[in-house]
Amino acid sequence: MIHVRPGAIGRNDGTSWTDAFASWPDALAAASTLKNEIWIAGTNIVTETIPTKEFTFSVVIRGGFTGVECALSERPEGYRSVIDGKNNFDTFNFSNTQSITIDSIEFLRGKYRGLKKTPSAGDVTLTNCVFYGCTIGHGNWDGQGNSNENYKYGGGGAGLYGSGSAKATVVDCRFEGNIIDSKGGSGGFGGGLYVGSFGGGADIYRCSFVTNYMMRNFDSSRASMAALHVYNTRATVDGCSFYGHYAEGIADVHGNCSGSVFRRCSFVGNYGGGSGVLSVKLDNATDTALVENCTFAYNVSHGLNCVRGATAVTNCIFYGNLAKVNATAAADLRVAADATATVDYCLFAVPEEDGSTICVSETTAGSLKIGTHCIYGDPLLVTPTNTVMAQVKSPEGATMPRALPTNWSWSWSKPVPTFGQVVDYNCHLRGGCGYFDENTGALVRDYVKKVAGQSPAIDAGDPRSDYSEEPDTNNGWHGRRVNLGGYGNTPWATMTHFPGSVFTFR
């Protein structure tokens, strides 16, 4: 075991907390086949360029320690250690031919990316990590709030580049306040997370993407996808949230990604430009993707952009989206010439008689098939339309994300909701018997049917879909049918008054 603790004044050999390495780069350099687990305590400031570490052996790097623990089980719950590049240095670049696991670390203000895996064949697993304020391009500064034009352009939070049969697993991580800049240089894709060329696929579960965005101007040939960019990798993105982004596109799968799935995700309060909030651009028109139980709400951009490939869409909610401010073009779902989409058991807004609400569009007639089980109306989300849209268009008193210095020029960026505004967005369904809050576990009954109406999205999903993870308690039931939207088939789904019944006739 190698120990890292800032301020340690022992023998500086990493053998214990007393004799821990005081420097993260020294500990990293000491890793070997015989010493392949690193424990990190406290806040570690990077003050020098760290060479890319080449791992030819399996390694585990864990944070969340206070500097007294003798066993992994003694770590305080929810605690993370910090590696801070202060936007002057990268915090951790590596290649690996064997597996690497990184757990409970906050990568703060990396110069190019908070963490980068260079193209290599080893698996990578990230759990309980945070990537925050890892700005690039003109988003970097010298620590005094002054822009440094010589900094490299590109990336953002975490950049994972695989090869061969490598697999990426990212679980319970948060990507917040990371910035990409498309002015000059080569730009970057995936401000929060880039996942590319993993032949073994990628599993991205229960991650939060919040207020990652693009500075200055939109140049999608140089930079796009503020939150997540998946390239040449079959990915399963499940239980993730994408809130308050501003860029040319928010999340996408691009290239050889056939079989990719977005499930139980929420895309709320984003400004996605012409690329939309979620873009599906596969290699071939016959390649497939599935978008299931997702909520696309209050975005100033079309929610789902099917560019190439065959996308199946089911159990989703599309509501309160605009193609751009004051736009009347299709705002929820667009299907391009090289794409097809099959949509059923979804909720859309009721089209206006004057045509001012256009939910869907297709470039080629017949490429979009809307099933007979779709419903049209207000899903009655807990946060109403007018609250979110006012913040997305021109947030009153908006401030930059916390990663930026206080004297940063607001004129360099378009308005985005503040972090404080975004965390208040609530896309639970009103009505029924209430729901359990996913953060506190508390039962919320402020919006039950008698008070706030009954959402038509409750128990409205495909009867063949799995509903087993919805609540079955004395406080309410799952109704034996999945809810529409991002909370469908989760323990946080709005409950119904009756448990439901299944009749079998012979």
Buried (B, 14 or more C-beta within 10 A) or exposed (E): EBBBBBEBEBEBEBBBBEBBBBBBBBBBEBBEEEBBBBBBBBEBBBBEEBEEBEBEBBBBBBBBBBBEBEEEEEBEEEEBBBBBBBBBBBBBBBBBBBBBBBBBBBBBBBBBBBBBBBEBBBBBBBBBBBBBBBBBBBBBBEEEEEBEEEBBBBBBBBBBBBBEEBBBBBBBBBBBBBBBBBBEBEBBBBBBBBBBBBBBBBBBBBBBBBBBBBBBEBBBEBBBBBBBBBBBBBBBBBBBBBBBBBBBBBBBBBBBBBBBBBBBBBBBBBBBBBBBBBBBBBBEEEBBBBBBBBBBBBBBBBBBBBBBBBBBBBBBBBBBBBBBEEBBEBBBBBBBEBBBBBBBBBBBBEEEEEEEBBBBBBEEEEBBEBEEBBBEEBBBBBBBBEBBBEBBEEBEEBBBBEBBBEEBEEEBBBBBBBBEBBBBBBBBBBBBBBBBEBEEEEBBBEBBBEEBEBBBBBBBBBEEBEBEBBBBEEEBBBBBBBBBBBBBBBBBBBBBBEEEEEEEEE
